[in-house]
Amino acid sequence: MPAQFIAHPGAVTVARGALQDMATPGATGRWQPVPHSALVDSLSAAMARRGMVIKREAYAIHQQGHVLCDTMDLDWQAHKGRCRPLPKTGKL
């Protein structure tokens, strides 16, 4: 069943491509912010390596772009045999 994306009040829905245009706040001390687009690209690449296909995705930003929310509908059975199911115990 596809997920229904409901953005938090005050959040703005954006396309994935728009994440590239968002400014990343400067680092302060030990806080090293990651660009939203880099996070999403890394997640997408990791899922692709495991045979997962993103069928649908939705993104929203909040608090002047400092908070990213998203949902991804995945087809993890697209490449049978490449995705390992979790054991029955739930432990990895």
VOGU-845892 format. One line per field, with one value per residue (C-alpha): y, z, x. Coordinates in Angstrom, 3 decimals. Each point is the difference from the previous one (the first is absolute). Layout:
Y: Y | ...
Z: Z | ...
X: X | ...
***
This chain:
Y: 0.000 | 3.374 | 2.381 | 3.211 | 2.948 | 2.628 | 2.906 | 1.616 | 3.297 | 2.720 | -2.374 | 0.482 | -2.943 | 0.086 | -2.089 | -2.018 | 2.218 | 3.080 | -1.428 | 0.749 | 3.714 | 0.205 | 1.687 | -2.056 | 1.825 | 0.543 | -2.366 | 0.976 | -1.847 | -3.693 | 0.508 | -0.727 | 0.343 | -2.204 | 1.363 | -1.514 | -1.037 | -1.837 | -1.912 | -1.041 | -0.930 | -2.140 | -1.776 | -0.602 | -1.395 | -2.310 | -1.326 | -0.497 | -2.033 | -2.285 | -0.399 | 2.337 | 2.209 | 3.280 | -0.123 | 3.275 | 2.692 | 3.214 | 2.689 | 2.958 | 2.614 | 1.785 | 2.751 | 2.002 | -3.177 | -1.250 | -3.080 | -2.556 | -2.509 | -2.646 | -3.244 | -2.580 | -2.878 | -2.786 | -3.086 | -2.148 | -3.090 | 1.544 | -1.997 | -3.298 | -1.509 | 3.280 | 1.119 | -2.062 | -0.125 | 0.560 | -3.155 | -1.025 | 1.249 | 3.538 | 0.123 | 0.779
Z: 0.000 | -0.954 | 2.818 | 0.281 | 0.611 | 2.317 | 0.654 | 3.432 | 0.307 | -1.181 | -2.171 | -3.745 | -2.402 | -2.519 | -2.913 | 0.434 | -2.498 | 2.114 | 2.855 | -2.016 | 0.046 | 3.767 | 1.976 | 2.700 | 3.289 | 0.958 | 2.389 | 3.643 | 2.238 | -0.199 | -1.930 | -3.666 | -1.968 | -3.053 | -3.105 | -0.373 | -3.576 | 1.099 | 2.663 | -2.432 | -2.692 | 2.510 | 1.161 | -3.588 | -0.975 | 3.029 | -0.769 | -3.685 | 0.974 | 1.951 | -2.900 | 1.319 | -2.480 | 1.022 | -1.514 | 1.449 | 2.189 | 1.654 | 1.860 | 2.225 | 1.706 | 3.253 | 2.103 | -2.849 | -1.620 | 3.051 | 0.402 | -2.737 | 0.100 | -2.611 | -0.918 | -2.558 | -1.327 | -0.770 | -2.160 | 1.857 | -1.973 | -3.365 | -0.122 | 1.660 | 1.927 | 0.527 | 3.056 | 3.120 | 2.196 | 3.721 | 2.115 | 1.889 | 3.250 | -1.380 | 0.680 | -2.771
X: 0.000 | 1.499 | 0.805 | -1.963 | 2.276 | -1.452 | 2.329 | 0.181 | -1.915 | 2.351 | 2.027 | 0.265 | -0.001 | 2.857 | 1.203 | 3.179 | 1.829 | -0.764 | 2.074 | 3.158 | -0.800 | -0.413 | 2.741 | 1.713 | 0.646 | 3.615 | 1.724 | 0.282 | 2.426 | -0.802 | -3.235 | 0.641 | -3.252 | -0.467 | -1.753 | -3.472 | 0.775 | 3.176 | -1.949 | -2.728 | 2.550 | 1.944 | -3.148 | -1.100 | 3.399 | 0.107 | -3.473 | 0.874 | 3.083 | -2.304 | -2.417 | -2.669 | -1.828 | -1.656 | -3.475 | -1.261 | 1.516 | -1.168 | 1.934 | -0.820 | 2.131 | -0.718 | 1.559 | 1.550 | 1.300 | 1.892 | -2.233 | -0.640 | -2.841 | -0.599 | -1.674 | 1.098 | -2.055 | 2.476 | -0.144 | 2.509 | -0.949 | 0.897 | 3.239 | -0.819 | 2.864 | 1.871 | -1.959 | 0.419 | -3.122 | 0.323 | 0.224 | -3.131 | 1.557 | 0.165 | 3.744 | 2.449
***
